[in-house]
Amino acid sequence: MRRLPVLLLLLMVAGGLYAQDDLMDLLDQDSVPEINFTTATFKSTRIMNGHSNERMPHGQLDFRISHRFGLLNSGPYEFFGLDQSNIHFGFDYGFTDWLMLGIGRGTYEKTFDAFAKVTCLRQSSGARVMPVSVSILSSVALKSVRWSDPERENYFSSRLSYVGQVLIARKISQGLSVQITPSYVHRNLVPTELDPNDLFAVGAGGRIKLTRRISFNAEYYYLANPGAGGSQKIYNPLSLGFDIETGGHVFQLIFTNSLAMIEKGFIGETTGNWLKGDVHFGFNISRVFTLKE
């Protein structure tokens, strides 16, 4: 009789444990599996010259200053290109969680530019497996340099050019990311009849993480149009460099054969030849400001 209360207590505890296990099983069946989105495929919205799949989060503004100096092979008289400077300023803002808009102004042909980048798919695992991230970029550029022949009839539309790109990126591991970028460029006015108005190119870029804050980046665009330069020799743009994270900044050091820093320029108007040392040193500085929590 003395053991009866103890036996009853053990039965009650065991019953409670079984009931708790049944409840947890029921909750597990009703819970929705999580979608794990991939982040930081690239550390900046640009790989080197061209856009990456990354965009600014909602409410954040990226103020970007880009420099490209003269040719390294210009010699000591030009201080290996540092006496010359080509500059581009840009403001990129995340309007929503899937849309980024940007405007800019560069000294290259005194060009004003604007773009929209839309995130269509995000690489993910878990409940939804998506092997790549996909974004679409559309941009327009306005060349404001004075007309070479002001006496002829010149049209405002002749100053405009347009670019469309599909940014397909994958973060293979924590230290390796790649991107393929099919590109289309339309120029309303070209120098001669030999120069095509429409250009087609395929870009390839990648990032290899070296340390916690430093990565090596590379970017190359293959121009598909035969004789795309028409009146002058055009080369495929190749850019190599490093990303360096410094607190609220991303500092990019770049070596490239292209002087321009927008798609219309570096895809179809690169005249430098790496094999001859026609390389420009430059950098991008990105500073992010939170305008809306």
Secondary structure, 3 states (H helix, E strand, C coil): CCCHHHHHHHHHHHHHHHHHHHHHHHHHHHCCCCEEECCCCCCCCECCCCECCCCCCCCEEEEEEEEEEEEHHHCHHHHHHCCCEEEEEEEEEECCCCEEEEEEEECHHHEEEEEEEEEEECCEEECCCECCEEEEEEEEEEECCCCCCCCCCCCHHHHEEEEEEEEEEEEEECCEEEEEEEEEEEECCCCCCCCCCEEEEEEEEEEEECCCCEEEEEEEEEECCCCCCCCCCCCCCEEEEEEEEECCEEEEEEEECCCCCCHHHHHHCCCCCHHHCCCEEEEEEEEEEECCC
